Amino acid sequence: MSQKVRYGLSAAVLALIAAGASAPDILDQFLDEKEGNHTTAYRDGAGIWT
């Protein structure tokens, strides 16, 4: 679901809104798409664990 709609919201975020999802669920989906949140540690370009 990578298709963007007006105002840059993805189809996944719009589906959550239409389904009446809670604000934290919608925010989590939005941030995962925009920020690429990671739940695991990884080494960045400078070799620092993030």
For each residue, the residues with C-beta under 8 A, 3 or more apart:
1: 10 11 12 15
2: 10
3: 10 11
4: 8 9 10
5: 8 9 10 11 14
6: 9
7:
8: 4 5
9: 4 5 6 13 14 30
10: 1 2 3 4 5 13 14 29 33
11: 1 3 5 14 15
12: 1 15 16 29 33
13: 9 10 16 17 26 29 30 33
14: 5 9 10 11 17 18
15: 1 11 12 18 19
16: 12 13 19 21 25 26 29
17: 13 14 20 21 26
18: 14 15
19: 15 16
20: 17
21: 16 17 25 26
22: 25 26
23: 26 27
24: 27 28
25: 16 21 22 28 29
26: 13 16 17 21 22 23 29 30
27: 23 24 30 31
28: 24 25 31 32
29: 10 12 13 16 25 26 32 33
30: 9 13 26 27 33 34
31: 27 28 34 35 37
32: 28 29 35 36 37
33: 10 12 13 29 30 36
34: 30 31
35: 31 32
36: 32 33
37: 31 32
38: 41 42 50
39:
40:
41: 38 49 50
42: 38 49 50
43: 47 48 49 50
44: 47 48 49 50
45:
46:
47: 43 44
48: 43 44
49: 41 42 43 44
50: 38 41 42 43 44
